[in-house]
Amino acid sequence: MDENVSFSLTDRFEAFKRSDEERQDFIKALIEMNIKLENDLKIANSDHLDQLNSRRLWQEKAQSYEIKLNETTTNGFLLCLIDGDGYLFEDNLISQGATGGGEAANRLLNNIKCHIQKHDSAMHWKIIVRVYANIEGLLKKFAYIGFTEEEKALRQFVAGFTQSQPLFDFVDAGQGKERANHKIKEQLSLFVNNIQCKHIMLGVAHDNGYVPTLDPYKNNPPIASRISLLKPGHLGREFYGLPFEVVQFDSIFRTVELPNERTPYKLQHKLVYPHKPPLQPAIPHPQKALPAADHHFTTRCPIYPGPVLLNKDGERVDEYLGAPSEFAETILKTLTSNGNKLCNIHHLLQRCNAGPRCPYSNEPTLEGEELIAFALKARLTPCHASSKCRNRMCVLGHMCPHGANCPRKKTCYFYKVHHVDPRVDHEATDMEGDAPAYC
């Protein structure tokens, strides 16, 4: 064979050999790439499956929350909280007992329904009303001022109010000035952030003591828009300027306060109490700075002399004078600070003849709630004649302010008269004393 031909075949063989090696390398590279792509596909499929599962999970959660949201719309409720010590129902409703209680509940329900018509989905809201009051305190107050019909019918009125609507409750908060206040504050705190509580209506605008409770919500528009204030006869001065809607319902609550003077027992079924114009607050002592406030309180001046009131057992009962505001008590506390003692005879009887020799202060002149607060303070000193006293000029106390439930028990100065029935039955005919008496 020709030598050149042999060389050519060798070259061609080598060329084919290199070609086979390149093909093998290429196939190997393809196999490796395929393996990598298969692994990537598995990972991608796994991620896709996770996405699908996650999407299904969130869809299920979304559907669940949508159902719950619909439930909050259909199961939403309005909560109405009322301080029954300050928001007294109309006399003609209370005097009807259970019938009046049912009528009061129906009027309140209808007024609330009319008020919430402007809200979306309000037609589905349930209406919950809770009235908190010191029932025993109201009974004593009615007894003192001679509202005998209301006194007898109050418990039946409360029962009728509670029984007339399944979500209405008239609750006896117990004795004490702040019992109802505490209940309402805690209820507000519990429900204000409840998603099902669509609106809260508060009957507390008579008492400035509730304002600090509402302060955290006044700069929170979503919550402030869900709170309304029921307007009594007048708003407490600190409620003005708050961003909450003010609502007034007619023919349900008294628009004027109970009288502070007792109705004579012989006229207690005939006498009608007009609303007297409020007295102006007394001018404070020029050296003592006092806060300003609205006064909606009436009383006669001087407080004494008055009739000597007796219960059915012939024991003396102190005339009910009402409860002065915190403002009036602050004024009195300021005026009697630094050892300054006011003259009982001058301020309560206007008969002090000691002139400059009087060891007590005759200035400034007390009026309105300040006079009431001072008279109540004088009664904290017990009269030595106790319930047998018949001196119509006596300004001291003849019964314990807390009655039989006095927490001090035997340590109380009035322990011996804790048994005295505070209900007025008649006036004494054997009164004595035309001169001031300290007893």
VMD Tcl script that draws the C-alpha trace (Angstrom):
set ca {
  {0.00 0.00 0.00}
  {1.22 3.43 -0.77}
  {2.79 5.11 2.22}
  {0.73 8.32 1.71}
  {-2.48 6.36 1.73}
  {-1.49 4.72 5.02}
  {-0.85 8.09 6.61}
  {-4.15 9.42 5.40}
  {-6.03 6.51 6.97}
  {-4.21 7.04 10.29}
  {-5.16 10.72 10.33}
  {-8.72 9.93 9.52}
  {-8.84 7.32 12.30}
  {-7.50 9.81 14.77}
  {-10.05 12.32 13.58}
  {-12.86 9.81 14.04}
  {-11.49 8.93 17.46}
  {-11.50 12.59 18.56}
  {-14.97 12.97 17.17}
  {-16.19 9.99 19.22}
  {-14.61 11.46 22.34}
  {-16.27 14.82 21.74}
  {-19.61 13.08 21.16}
  {-19.23 11.15 24.37}
  {-18.30 14.31 26.24}
  {-21.31 16.05 24.72}
  {-23.65 13.20 25.65}
  {-22.19 13.15 29.17}
  {-22.74 16.92 29.43}
  {-26.32 16.47 28.21}
  {-26.95 13.76 30.78}
  {-25.53 15.94 33.60}
  {-27.55 18.92 32.42}
  {-30.69 16.76 32.26}
  {-30.06 15.52 35.79}
  {-29.68 19.13 37.00}
  {-32.82 20.20 35.18}
  {-34.76 17.30 36.64}
  {-33.62 18.30 40.15}
  {-34.52 21.93 39.47}
  {-37.92 20.80 38.20}
  {-38.52 18.77 41.33}
  {-37.64 21.78 43.48}
  {-39.85 24.03 41.35}
  {-42.72 21.56 41.55}
  {-42.27 21.33 45.31}
  {-42.27 25.13 45.62}
  {-45.32 25.34 43.36}
  {-47.10 22.75 45.45}
  {-46.24 24.72 48.60}
  {-47.62 27.87 46.94}
  {-50.81 26.07 46.04}
  {-51.19 24.72 49.55}
  {-50.44 28.11 51.05}
  {-52.89 29.76 48.69}
  {-55.60 27.24 49.57}
  {-54.86 27.79 53.28}
  {-55.17 31.57 52.99}
  {-58.28 31.21 50.88}
  {-59.82 29.05 53.59}
  {-58.77 31.59 56.24}
  {-60.17 34.43 54.15}
  {-63.45 32.59 53.79}
  {-63.47 31.90 57.55}
  {-62.83 35.54 58.38}
  {-65.46 36.63 55.89}
  {-67.95 34.38 57.63}
  {-66.92 35.80 61.01}
  {-67.15 39.34 59.65}
  {-70.65 38.63 58.41}
  {-71.46 37.21 61.82}
  {-70.22 40.38 63.54}
  {-72.47 42.35 61.22}
  {-75.52 40.23 61.84}
  {-74.67 39.57 65.52}
  {-73.45 43.08 66.32}
  {-74.95 44.96 69.22}
  {-75.34 48.40 70.75}
  {-74.52 48.74 74.43}
  {-76.27 51.42 76.48}
  {-74.84 52.05 79.98}
  {-76.80 54.38 82.29}
  {-75.95 55.74 85.73}
  {-79.37 55.37 87.36}
  {-78.38 57.55 90.32}
  {-78.09 60.56 88.02}
  {-80.54 59.59 85.28}
  {-83.83 59.19 87.12}
  {-86.82 58.03 85.12}
  {-89.88 60.27 85.00}
  {-92.01 60.30 88.13}
  {-95.15 59.12 86.36}
  {-93.28 56.05 85.07}
  {-91.83 55.09 88.46}
  {-95.13 55.58 90.27}
  {-96.78 53.00 87.94}
  {-94.47 50.28 89.27}
  {-93.92 47.27 87.00}
  {-96.15 48.74 84.27}
  {-94.14 51.95 84.28}
  {-90.88 49.98 84.20}
  {-92.02 48.12 81.10}
  {-93.15 51.33 79.46}
  {-89.82 53.03 80.25}
  {-87.93 50.11 78.70}
  {-90.07 50.19 75.54}
  {-89.66 53.96 75.15}
  {-85.92 53.66 75.55}
  {-85.74 50.78 73.06}
  {-87.77 52.65 70.43}
  {-85.75 55.84 70.83}
  {-82.47 53.95 70.46}
  {-83.74 52.15 67.33}
  {-84.70 55.47 65.75}
  {-81.33 56.95 66.60}
  {-79.25 54.14 65.04}
  {-81.13 53.95 61.73}
  {-78.40 56.07 60.11}
  {-75.80 53.35 60.72}
  {-75.21 50.59 58.18}
  {-76.50 47.18 59.25}
  {-78.09 48.75 62.35}
  {-81.28 46.81 61.66}
  {-79.39 43.65 62.65}
  {-77.97 45.02 65.90}
  {-79.13 43.72 69.22}
  {-79.70 46.42 71.85}
  {-78.31 45.83 75.33}
  {-79.22 48.26 78.13}
  {-77.76 48.18 81.62}
  {-78.85 50.67 84.28}
  {-76.80 50.73 87.48}
  {-78.13 52.48 90.57}
  {-78.07 52.52 94.35}
  {-81.63 51.30 94.87}
  {-81.53 51.64 98.65}
  {-80.17 55.17 98.31}
  {-82.98 56.13 95.93}
  {-85.57 54.68 98.29}
  {-84.18 56.77 101.16}
  {-84.10 59.85 98.97}
  {-87.72 59.42 97.93}
  {-88.68 58.88 101.57}
  {-86.88 62.03 102.72}
  {-88.44 64.33 100.14}
  {-91.90 62.82 100.50}
  {-92.17 60.99 97.18}
  {-94.10 58.17 98.83}
  {-95.68 56.81 95.64}
  {-92.31 56.55 93.94}
  {-90.79 55.00 97.08}
  {-93.39 52.25 97.19}
  {-93.27 51.53 93.46}
  {-89.51 51.73 92.76}
  {-88.66 48.06 93.25}
  {-91.63 47.01 91.09}
  {-90.52 49.55 88.48}
  {-87.01 48.03 88.45}
  {-88.44 44.53 88.04}
  {-90.76 45.64 85.26}
  {-87.93 47.35 83.40}
  {-85.72 44.23 83.58}
  {-88.48 41.78 82.65}
  {-89.88 43.70 79.68}
  {-86.85 43.19 77.39}
  {-84.54 40.15 77.39}
  {-81.38 42.26 77.07}
  {-82.39 45.03 79.50}
  {-81.10 44.95 83.09}
  {-81.72 47.39 85.95}
  {-78.96 46.45 88.39}
  {-78.71 47.38 92.07}
  {-75.06 48.44 92.31}
  {-75.20 48.57 96.11}
  {-74.82 51.42 98.54}
  {-72.09 53.97 98.00}
  {-71.57 57.03 95.86}
  {-69.19 55.42 93.36}
  {-70.71 51.93 93.00}
  {-72.58 52.62 89.76}
  {-69.66 54.72 88.54}
  {-67.24 51.82 88.96}
  {-69.55 49.36 87.23}
  {-70.01 51.56 84.18}
  {-66.30 52.32 83.82}
  {-65.44 48.61 83.86}
  {-68.18 47.75 81.38}
  {-66.96 50.47 79.02}
  {-63.39 49.23 79.24}
  {-64.54 45.67 78.50}
  {-66.64 46.42 75.42}
  {-65.03 49.46 73.78}
  {-62.62 47.30 71.74}
  {-65.07 44.46 71.12}
  {-65.54 44.12 67.32}
  {-69.15 43.02 67.77}
  {-69.96 46.08 69.87}
  {-70.89 48.50 67.11}
  {-71.89 51.45 69.28}
  {-71.86 52.50 72.92}
  {-74.38 54.93 74.39}
  {-73.52 56.37 77.81}
  {-75.88 57.96 80.31}
  {-73.15 59.57 82.41}
  {-73.06 63.19 81.26}
  {-74.41 64.53 84.54}
  {-71.19 63.73 86.41}
  {-67.86 65.31 85.47}
  {-66.15 62.41 87.24}
  {-66.67 60.30 84.12}
  {-64.67 62.66 81.88}
  {-61.22 61.14 82.73}
  {-62.61 57.74 81.74}
  {-63.52 59.11 78.29}
  {-60.29 61.05 77.76}
  {-58.35 58.10 76.21}
  {-60.95 57.83 73.44}
  {-61.51 61.46 72.47}
  {-58.44 61.56 70.18}
  {-59.19 58.16 68.64}
  {-61.71 58.89 65.83}
  {-62.68 55.25 65.12}
  {-63.65 54.75 68.77}
  {-64.98 58.28 69.38}
  {-67.39 57.87 66.46}
  {-68.82 54.78 68.17}
  {-69.62 56.57 71.45}
  {-72.69 58.73 72.11}
  {-73.69 60.60 75.26}
  {-77.25 60.64 76.53}
  {-78.07 64.18 77.57}
  {-79.84 64.63 80.91}
  {-81.38 67.93 81.97}
  {-77.96 69.59 81.64}
  {-74.48 68.47 80.69}
  {-71.65 68.58 83.18}
  {-69.45 71.50 82.17}
  {-66.43 69.31 81.39}
  {-68.39 67.36 78.77}
  {-68.62 70.41 76.53}
  {-66.03 70.24 73.78}
  {-65.71 66.46 73.80}
  {-66.00 64.93 70.29}
  {-68.79 62.51 71.20}
  {-72.27 62.81 69.75}
  {-74.88 64.06 72.25}
  {-78.36 62.51 72.11}
  {-81.49 63.49 74.05}
  {-84.54 61.26 74.41}
  {-87.84 62.84 75.45}
  {-90.39 61.48 77.92}
  {-88.06 58.97 79.56}
  {-85.79 60.67 82.10}
  {-86.37 63.59 84.44}
  {-84.96 66.76 82.92}
  {-84.70 68.46 86.32}
  {-83.17 67.24 89.53}
  {-85.21 65.98 92.43}
  {-86.16 68.74 94.85}
  {-83.78 69.24 97.72}
  {-86.51 70.19 100.17}
  {-88.85 67.66 101.66}
  {-92.52 67.82 100.72}
  {-94.68 68.26 103.84}
  {-96.19 64.87 104.58}
  {-99.75 66.23 104.45}
  {-99.22 67.55 100.93}
  {-96.92 64.89 99.55}
  {-99.56 63.56 97.13}
  {-100.63 67.02 95.93}
  {-97.57 69.21 95.70}
  {-95.91 69.67 92.31}
  {-92.21 70.59 92.27}
  {-91.33 73.34 89.80}
  {-87.72 73.66 88.70}
  {-86.32 76.66 90.50}
  {-83.66 78.77 88.78}
  {-80.22 77.82 90.06}
  {-78.63 79.97 92.67}
  {-75.40 81.71 91.82}
  {-72.35 80.25 93.53}
  {-71.15 82.09 96.59}
  {-68.39 84.62 96.06}
  {-65.20 82.96 97.29}
  {-62.94 84.53 99.84}
  {-60.65 86.96 97.97}
  {-57.52 85.25 99.32}
  {-58.54 81.76 98.20}
  {-58.53 80.73 94.54}
  {-61.38 78.36 93.67}
  {-62.30 76.57 90.44}
  {-65.25 77.65 88.34}
  {-68.26 75.40 87.76}
  {-71.92 75.31 86.74}
  {-74.45 75.26 89.58}
  {-77.75 73.48 89.12}
  {-78.78 73.14 92.73}
  {-81.50 74.86 94.70}
  {-82.10 75.25 98.41}
  {-83.67 77.70 100.78}
  {-81.47 79.90 102.89}
  {-81.20 79.70 105.82}
  {-81.67 75.92 106.06}
  {-82.91 76.18 109.63}
  {-85.22 76.58 111.45}
  {-87.39 73.93 109.92}
  {-89.94 71.37 111.07}
  {-88.79 68.63 113.41}
  {-89.42 65.48 111.38}
  {-90.25 62.18 113.09}
  {-90.55 58.60 111.93}
  {-93.39 56.25 112.89}
  {-91.61 55.50 116.19}
  {-91.47 59.18 117.17}
  {-87.70 59.38 116.63}
  {-86.18 62.48 115.06}
  {-85.11 62.16 111.41}
  {-82.85 64.71 109.78}
  {-84.34 66.45 106.77}
  {-82.95 65.24 103.44}
  {-80.84 68.00 101.90}
  {-79.50 66.29 98.77}
  {-75.92 65.53 97.83}
  {-73.71 68.52 96.99}
  {-71.35 68.31 94.05}
  {-67.64 67.66 94.36}
  {-67.13 71.28 93.36}
  {-69.12 72.54 96.36}
  {-67.24 70.21 98.68}
  {-63.96 71.50 97.24}
  {-65.05 75.07 97.94}
  {-65.98 74.25 101.54}
  {-62.72 72.39 102.07}
  {-60.79 75.37 100.74}
  {-62.69 77.84 102.91}
  {-62.10 75.78 106.06}
  {-58.43 75.10 105.42}
  {-55.63 76.42 107.63}
  {-57.74 76.15 110.78}
  {-60.48 78.52 109.52}
  {-63.72 77.39 111.19}
  {-67.07 78.70 109.97}
  {-69.85 79.68 112.38}
  {-72.76 77.20 112.37}
  {-75.17 79.69 113.91}
  {-74.39 82.43 111.41}
  {-74.39 80.39 108.21}
  {-77.18 77.94 109.03}
  {-79.45 80.11 111.19}
  {-78.30 83.65 110.37}
  {-78.69 84.51 114.05}
  {-75.19 84.87 115.40}
  {-75.15 87.88 117.73}
  {-71.61 87.48 119.00}
  {-70.29 89.93 116.44}
  {-66.48 90.35 116.62}
  {-66.42 88.17 119.77}
  {-67.49 85.11 117.76}
  {-64.54 82.67 117.66}
  {-65.67 81.41 114.27}
  {-65.75 82.98 110.81}
  {-68.89 84.59 109.40}
  {-67.34 85.19 105.98}
  {-67.78 84.49 103.15}
  {-71.53 84.00 102.79}
  {-72.46 80.46 101.81}
  {-75.23 79.77 99.32}
  {-76.58 76.93 97.24}
  {-74.57 73.73 97.27}
  {-71.91 75.23 99.54}
  {-74.55 75.77 102.22}
  {-75.78 72.21 101.81}
  {-72.25 70.86 102.13}
  {-71.71 72.92 105.29}
  {-75.01 71.76 106.82}
  {-74.11 68.14 106.18}
  {-70.71 68.69 107.75}
  {-72.34 70.15 110.88}
  {-74.50 67.04 111.14}
  {-71.41 64.87 111.49}
  {-71.36 66.05 115.12}
  {-74.05 64.08 117.01}
  {-76.66 65.90 119.07}
  {-76.49 64.80 122.70}
  {-80.30 64.51 122.81}
  {-80.07 62.16 119.85}
  {-83.37 61.02 118.32}
  {-85.32 62.57 121.24}
  {-84.29 66.10 120.26}
  {-87.22 68.43 119.52}
  {-85.25 71.67 119.16}
  {-86.10 73.04 115.72}
  {-82.96 75.21 115.84}
  {-80.62 72.25 116.31}
  {-78.09 72.01 113.47}
  {-76.34 68.87 114.70}
  {-76.90 65.27 113.61}
  {-79.63 63.02 114.94}
  {-78.99 59.94 112.79}
  {-76.03 58.25 111.13}
  {-75.45 59.25 107.50}
  {-74.86 55.56 106.70}
  {-77.78 54.22 108.71}
  {-77.89 50.61 109.84}
  {-75.22 49.66 107.28}
  {-72.58 51.92 108.76}
  {-69.19 50.22 108.26}
  {-67.85 51.65 111.54}
  {-70.33 49.66 113.62}
  {-69.81 50.31 117.35}
  {-66.97 52.80 116.74}
  {-69.40 55.20 115.06}
  {-70.46 58.26 117.08}
  {-74.05 57.53 116.01}
  {-73.94 53.86 117.01}
  {-76.89 54.18 119.41}
  {-79.18 55.48 116.63}
  {-78.19 53.05 113.87}
  {-81.60 51.43 114.34}
  {-83.53 54.63 113.53}
  {-85.92 54.28 110.59}
  {-85.03 57.18 108.22}
  {-88.50 57.34 106.68}
  {-90.47 60.43 107.67}
  {-93.93 59.79 109.09}
  {-95.01 63.08 110.64}
  {-93.89 66.39 112.13}
  {-93.37 66.93 115.84}
  {-96.02 68.96 117.64}
  {-93.93 69.43 120.78}
  {-91.14 71.46 119.14}
  {-89.06 73.73 121.32}
  {-86.39 76.35 120.91}
  {-86.64 79.80 119.37}
  {-82.98 80.56 120.03}
  {-79.92 79.04 118.41}
  {-78.95 75.80 120.06}
  {-75.81 73.77 119.80}
  {-77.48 70.88 121.68}
}
mol new
graphics top color blue
foreach p $ca { graphics top sphere $p radius 0.5 }
foreach p [lrange $ca 0 end-1] q [lrange $ca 1 end] { graphics top cylinder $p $q radius 0.2 }
display resetview
